[in-house]
Amino acid sequence: MTKIDKNILIEYSDALARVKILREQLQKKEDHLDRLREHGYVVADTVTKGKRGKKPLGTAVIMGIQYQSPREPPEPMKGVTPF
């Protein structure tokens, strides 16, 4: 094997390791979001993008995690349907 072939194999194995780490991190974040959704912390609202006369130009859904203050854990909002 030439040195170039060896370097390519090393880079390839490093890339595979990075992909594995990124997939694990993505799965952790998805699991965290699923837990937040289960407990009712994720809320959504629909808003209009603007109006031309009386007709709305379109709507957008805004989703987010309810947040009160850095010292208090978030509590589900009353009257808001969680996703």
C-alpha positions in Angstrom: 0.0 0.0 0.0 1.2 3.4 -0.8 1.2 6.3 1.7 -1.6 8.0 -0.2 -3.9 4.9 0.1 -3.1 4.7 3.8 -4.0 8.4 4.3 -7.3 7.9 2.4 -8.2 4.9 4.6 -7.4 6.9 7.8 -9.5 9.8 6.6 -12.4 7.5 5.7 -12.4 5.8 9.1 -12.2 9.3 10.8 -15.2 10.4 8.7 -17.2 7.3 9.7 -16.5 7.9 13.3 -17.6 11.5 13.0 -20.8 10.4 11.3 -21.5 7.9 14.1 -21.0 10.7 16.7 -23.3 13.1 14.9 -26.0 10.4 14.6 -25.8 9.7 18.3 -26.0 13.5 19.1 -29.0 13.9 16.8 -30.7 10.9 18.4 -30.2 12.4 21.9 -31.7 15.7 20.8 -34.7 14.0 19.2 -35.2 11.9 22.3 -35.0 15.1 24.4 -37.6 16.9 22.2 -39.9 13.8 22.4 -39.7 13.9 26.2 -40.6 17.6 26.1 -43.5 17.0 23.8 -44.8 14.2 26.1 -44.8 16.5 29.1 -46.4 19.4 27.3 -43.5 21.8 27.2 -43.6 22.4 23.4 -46.3 24.9 22.4 -47.3 26.2 19.0 -49.3 29.1 17.6 -50.5 30.1 14.2 -50.0 33.7 13.0 -50.7 35.5 9.8 -47.7 36.8 7.8 -49.5 40.1 7.0 -52.5 41.3 5.1 -53.3 42.9 1.8 -56.6 44.7 2.4 -58.7 42.2 4.3 -57.0 39.0 2.9 -54.1 37.4 4.8 -51.0 36.8 2.8 -50.4 33.5 4.5 -50.0 31.8 7.8 -47.0 30.5 9.7 -46.8 28.0 12.6 -44.5 29.1 15.4 -43.3 26.2 17.6 -41.1 26.5 20.7 -40.4 25.4 24.1 -42.1 27.2 26.9 -39.5 29.1 29.0 -40.1 31.2 32.1 -36.9 32.0 33.9 -33.4 30.4 34.3 -34.1 29.5 37.9 -37.5 27.9 37.5 -38.2 24.6 35.6 -40.7 25.1 32.8 -44.3 24.2 33.6 -47.0 23.4 31.1 -49.0 26.5 30.0 -52.7 26.3 30.7 -55.1 26.8 27.8 -52.4 26.0 25.2 -52.6 22.7 23.3 -49.2 21.0 23.4 -47.8 19.3 20.3 
